[in-house]
Amino acid sequence: MELTFVVIDNQLDYYTDLFLSVKRASCRPATAMWYDNALKRYREATGDKAAWPPTLEHCLIFFEALRERELSAATKNNYYRALNGFFNWLKKSNAIETNPLDLFGTVKAPHPLPLAPPLPIIKRLFTAVKNSLEETDNWRYVRDLALFSVAFDTGARIGEIERMTVDDVDLLASTIWIYATKVNQGRTLVLGDETTVIIARWISERVKIGVSRKLRSLFVSDYQMQGFRGFTAGGMRERLQYWQDLAGVDRFRFNGFRHAYAVYSIRNGAELLDVQGQMGHTNIKTTAVYTLVVPEGRSGRHKLTSPVRRLGLR
């Protein structure tokens, strides 16, 4: 289908330049360049003298050009969001009556799979803490080992760990209770035997270093030697970076422990419902995403459970 565009005083250039001027004044340079690049692609696809006002046909031509370039879904979504932002701005400015992309539909971006740090990196991190503790009986090392163990063994969010108290821990049952918030429901975290032993050592260490009984935070710090107080999420992140640098491993964010818990638990054969309960996901679909990043475990389990294998053909 061949379309004929009517040009009226090249208003597209005028509004494009005005829009980009606004973005350069109000956004980061990288964001302004992002809009600039997307609008240049739009002009290239629709012709040197694109019609005014922009129509659904212009959008179709633009996205057909993107399809021919075989761009990734994420890149096409970036172009869509930039163009949609421009059209919405035109509509708010009363330059156009409707946004033509309202009739186009959404160019969805793929949801990135959760990134879990490689197991060898986590092992080197834990080994660095453990070796340092064997060399020097430092209470901070005991705390950090317990902190990382809880994070990796339970998949708890950093904010949840920050709010944990000694009263929430049941060493006999090997559990930690997480109280409900406005966003997340309360739940019980189950601990492995190794983590229970490490936490027990840390709770004993809290008493030895003189933490007041009035301070109930499970994890504490003595920031700038000003007395003990609850360990903050920022402090936890700093300690993680400290040990990552000491161990000589690539850095990952603290919530990498949460992703790692899910990935490696499923890889080790954990039930999906158990992982869901531990992580506090209200929807099992959120937890199921982690099954997409554990091909090793899936492959191994399928070899054991394959219905064809049970036929005994070999």
C-alpha positions as CSV (number, residue, x, y, z in Angstrom):
1,M,0.0,0.0,0.0
2,E,1.5,3.3,-1.1
3,L,0.6,6.3,1.1
4,T,0.7,10.0,0.1
5,F,1.6,12.4,2.9
6,V,0.6,16.1,3.0
7,V,3.1,18.5,4.4
8,I,1.8,21.6,6.1
9,D,4.7,24.1,7.0
10,N,6.8,21.1,8.3
11,Q,5.2,21.4,11.8
12,L,6.8,18.0,12.7
13,D,10.3,19.6,12.7
14,Y,9.1,22.5,14.8
15,Y,7.5,20.4,17.5
16,T,10.3,17.8,17.5
17,D,12.8,20.5,18.1
18,L,10.7,22.1,20.8
19,F,10.1,18.7,22.5
20,L,13.8,17.9,22.5
21,S,14.6,21.3,23.9
22,V,12.3,20.6,26.8
23,K,13.9,17.2,27.4
24,R,17.4,18.6,27.3
25,A,16.4,21.2,29.9
26,S,14.5,18.8,32.2
27,C,16.1,15.4,31.7
28,R,19.5,13.8,31.9
29,P,21.6,14.1,28.8
30,A,21.3,10.3,28.2
31,T,17.5,10.5,28.3
32,A,17.4,13.5,25.9
33,M,19.7,11.6,23.5
34,W,17.4,8.6,23.8
35,Y,14.4,10.7,22.6
36,D,16.5,12.3,19.9
37,N,17.6,9.0,18.5
38,A,14.1,7.6,18.5
39,L,12.6,10.6,16.7
40,K,15.4,10.6,14.1
41,R,14.5,7.0,13.4
42,Y,10.9,7.9,13.1
43,R,11.7,10.7,10.6
44,E,13.9,8.4,8.6
45,A,11.2,5.8,8.3
46,T,8.3,8.2,7.4
47,G,10.3,10.3,5.0
48,D,12.3,13.5,4.9
49,K,9.0,15.5,4.9
50,A,6.8,13.5,7.1
51,A,3.1,14.4,7.2
52,W,1.3,16.4,9.8
53,P,-0.4,15.5,12.0
54,P,1.1,12.1,12.8
55,T,-1.3,9.2,12.1
56,L,-1.6,5.5,12.7
57,E,-0.2,4.9,9.2
58,H,3.0,6.7,10.1
59,C,3.3,4.5,13.1
60,L,2.8,1.4,11.1
61,I,5.5,2.4,8.6
62,F,7.9,3.2,11.5
63,F,7.4,-0.1,13.3
64,E,7.6,-2.0,10.0
65,A,11.0,-0.4,9.5
66,L,12.1,-1.6,12.9
67,R,10.9,-5.1,12.2
68,E,13.0,-5.2,9.0
69,R,16.0,-4.3,11.0
70,E,15.4,-7.4,13.2
71,L,15.8,-5.5,16.5
72,S,15.3,-7.1,19.8
73,A,11.9,-6.8,21.6
74,A,13.5,-4.7,24.3
75,T,14.9,-2.2,21.7
76,K,11.6,-2.0,19.9
77,N,9.9,-1.3,23.2
78,N,12.4,1.6,23.8
79,Y,11.4,3.2,20.5
80,Y,7.8,2.7,21.3
81,R,8.0,4.4,24.7
82,A,10.0,7.3,23.3
83,L,7.6,7.9,20.4
84,N,4.6,7.5,22.7
85,G,6.1,10.1,25.1
86,F,6.5,12.5,22.2
87,F,2.9,12.0,21.0
88,N,1.5,12.4,24.5
89,W,3.4,15.6,24.9
90,L,2.0,16.8,21.6
91,K,-1.5,16.0,22.8
92,K,-1.0,17.8,26.1
93,S,0.3,20.8,24.1
94,N,-2.9,20.8,22.0
95,A,-0.8,20.3,18.9
96,I,-2.7,17.1,18.1
97,E,-6.1,15.9,19.2
98,T,-5.3,12.2,19.7
99,N,-2.2,10.0,20.1
100,P,-2.1,7.7,17.1
101,L,-0.4,5.1,19.2
102,D,-3.6,4.7,21.3
103,L,-4.9,2.8,18.3
104,F,-1.7,0.8,17.8
105,G,-1.5,-1.2,21.0
106,T,1.5,-1.7,23.2
107,V,4.9,-3.0,22.1
108,K,5.7,-5.0,25.1
109,A,9.2,-5.4,26.5
110,P,10.3,-8.9,27.5
111,H,10.6,-9.4,31.3
112,P,14.3,-10.0,32.1
113,L,15.0,-13.2,33.9
114,P,16.2,-12.8,37.5
115,L,20.0,-12.7,37.7
116,A,21.5,-14.9,40.3
117,P,25.2,-14.7,41.0
118,P,27.1,-17.8,40.0
119,L,27.5,-20.3,42.8
120,P,31.3,-20.3,42.7
121,I,31.2,-16.5,43.4
122,I,28.9,-17.0,46.4
123,K,31.1,-19.8,47.7
124,R,34.3,-17.7,47.4
125,L,32.4,-14.9,49.3
126,F,31.4,-17.2,52.2
127,T,34.9,-18.8,52.2
128,A,36.5,-15.4,52.6
129,V,34.3,-14.5,55.6
130,K,34.8,-17.9,57.2
131,N,38.6,-17.9,56.7
132,S,38.8,-14.4,58.2
133,L,36.8,-15.5,61.2
134,E,39.1,-18.4,61.8
135,E,42.1,-16.1,61.7
136,T,40.5,-13.3,63.8
137,D,37.7,-13.7,66.3
138,N,35.9,-10.5,65.2
139,W,32.2,-10.1,66.1
140,R,31.6,-8.3,62.8
141,Y,32.7,-11.4,60.9
142,V,30.3,-13.5,62.9
143,R,27.5,-11.1,62.2
144,D,28.3,-10.9,58.5
145,L,28.5,-14.7,58.1
146,A,25.1,-14.9,59.8
147,L,23.7,-12.1,57.7
148,F,24.8,-13.6,54.4
149,S,23.6,-17.0,55.5
150,V,20.1,-15.8,56.3
151,A,19.9,-13.9,53.0
152,F,21.0,-16.9,50.9
153,D,19.2,-19.6,52.9
154,T,15.8,-17.9,53.0
155,G,15.6,-15.5,50.1
156,A,14.4,-12.8,52.5
157,R,14.2,-9.2,51.2
158,I,16.9,-6.8,52.6
159,G,14.2,-4.7,54.2
160,E,12.8,-7.8,56.0
161,I,16.3,-8.7,57.2
162,E,16.7,-5.2,58.5
163,R,13.5,-5.5,60.5
164,M,14.3,-8.9,62.0
165,T,14.6,-9.1,65.8
166,V,16.0,-11.7,68.1
167,D,12.4,-12.4,69.3
168,D,11.5,-13.5,65.7
169,V,14.1,-16.3,65.8
170,D,13.2,-19.8,67.0
171,L,16.4,-21.8,67.1
172,L,14.6,-25.0,68.2
173,A,12.2,-24.9,65.3
174,S,14.9,-23.4,63.0
175,T,12.6,-20.6,61.8
176,I,12.4,-16.8,61.6
177,W,9.0,-15.0,61.6
178,I,8.5,-12.2,59.2
179,Y,5.8,-9.7,60.2
180,A,3.3,-8.5,57.6
181,T,3.6,-5.1,56.0
182,K,1.3,-3.0,53.9
183,V,2.8,-4.7,50.9
184,N,3.7,-8.2,52.0
185,Q,2.0,-10.8,54.1
186,G,3.6,-12.3,57.2
187,R,5.3,-15.6,56.9
188,T,7.6,-18.1,58.5
189,L,11.1,-18.6,57.1
190,V,12.6,-22.0,57.4
191,L,16.3,-22.3,58.1
192,G,18.8,-25.0,57.2
193,D,20.8,-26.7,60.0
194,E,24.0,-24.8,59.0
195,T,22.3,-21.4,59.1
196,T,20.6,-22.2,62.4
197,V,24.1,-23.0,64.0
198,I,25.5,-19.7,62.5
199,I,22.6,-17.6,63.8
200,A,22.9,-19.2,67.3
201,R,26.6,-18.3,67.3
202,W,25.7,-14.7,66.3
203,I,23.0,-14.3,69.0
204,S,25.5,-15.5,71.6
205,E,28.0,-13.1,70.2
206,R,25.5,-10.2,70.6
207,V,25.5,-10.9,74.3
208,K,29.3,-11.1,74.6
209,I,29.9,-7.7,73.0
210,G,27.4,-6.1,75.3
211,V,24.4,-5.3,73.1
212,S,21.7,-3.9,75.3
213,R,18.7,-6.1,75.9
214,K,16.5,-3.2,74.9
215,L,18.0,-3.3,71.4
216,R,16.1,-6.2,69.8
217,S,17.3,-5.9,66.2
218,L,18.8,-9.2,65.2
219,F,21.7,-7.6,63.3
220,V,23.4,-4.6,64.8
221,S,26.3,-2.3,64.1
222,D,28.4,0.2,65.9
223,Y,28.6,2.8,63.1
224,Q,31.4,5.3,63.8
225,M,31.9,3.8,67.3
226,Q,28.8,5.6,68.5
227,G,27.2,2.6,70.2
228,F,25.2,-0.3,69.0
229,R,22.1,0.2,66.9
230,G,20.1,-1.7,64.3
231,F,22.0,-2.7,61.2
232,T,20.7,-0.6,58.3
233,A,20.1,-1.9,54.7
234,G,22.8,0.6,53.6
235,G,25.3,-0.9,56.1
236,M,24.5,-4.4,54.9
237,R,25.2,-3.4,51.3
238,E,28.5,-1.9,52.3
239,R,29.5,-5.0,54.1
240,L,28.7,-7.1,51.1
241,Q,30.8,-4.9,48.9
242,Y,33.6,-5.1,51.5
243,W,33.7,-8.9,51.3
244,Q,33.3,-9.0,47.6
245,D,36.4,-6.9,47.2
246,L,38.3,-8.9,49.8
247,A,37.3,-12.2,48.1
248,G,38.2,-10.7,44.7
249,V,34.8,-11.6,43.1
250,D,32.5,-9.6,40.8
251,R,30.1,-7.5,42.7
252,F,26.4,-8.3,42.8
253,R,23.6,-6.5,44.6
254,F,22.3,-7.7,47.9
255,N,19.1,-8.9,46.4
256,G,21.3,-11.3,44.4
257,F,21.1,-13.5,47.4
258,R,17.3,-13.6,47.0
259,H,17.5,-14.6,43.4
260,A,20.3,-17.1,44.2
261,Y,18.1,-18.7,46.9
262,A,15.3,-19.3,44.4
263,V,17.5,-20.5,41.5
264,Y,19.7,-22.9,43.4
265,S,16.9,-24.2,45.6
266,I,14.9,-25.1,42.5
267,R,18.0,-26.5,40.9
268,N,18.5,-28.7,44.0
269,G,15.0,-30.1,43.7
270,A,13.0,-27.8,46.0
271,E,9.2,-27.8,45.5
272,L,8.0,-24.6,43.8
273,L,5.3,-24.0,46.5
274,D,8.0,-24.2,49.2
275,V,10.1,-21.6,47.4
276,Q,7.0,-19.4,47.0
277,G,6.3,-19.6,50.7
278,Q,9.8,-18.8,51.6
279,M,10.1,-15.8,49.3
280,G,6.6,-14.4,50.2
281,H,5.3,-14.3,46.6
282,T,1.5,-14.0,46.5
283,N,1.3,-15.4,43.0
284,I,2.9,-18.7,42.1
285,K,3.6,-17.3,38.6
286,T,6.2,-14.9,40.1
287,T,8.0,-17.8,41.6
288,A,7.7,-19.9,38.4
289,V,9.8,-17.4,36.5
290,Y,12.9,-18.9,38.3
291,T,12.3,-22.2,36.7
292,L,13.3,-20.6,33.4
293,V,16.8,-20.0,34.6
294,V,17.6,-23.4,36.0
295,P,18.0,-25.6,32.9
296,E,20.6,-27.7,34.6
297,G,18.3,-28.7,37.3
298,R,15.3,-29.2,35.0
299,S,17.4,-31.4,32.7
300,G,18.6,-33.5,35.5
301,R,15.1,-33.9,37.1
302,H,13.6,-34.8,33.7
303,K,16.1,-37.5,33.1
304,L,15.0,-39.1,36.4
305,T,11.2,-38.5,35.9
306,S,10.9,-39.0,32.1
307,P,7.8,-41.2,31.4
308,V,9.6,-42.8,28.4
309,R,12.4,-43.9,30.8
310,R,9.9,-45.8,32.8
311,L,9.0,-47.9,29.8
312,G,12.2,-49.8,30.2
313,L,13.1,-49.8,26.5
314,R,16.8,-49.9,27.1
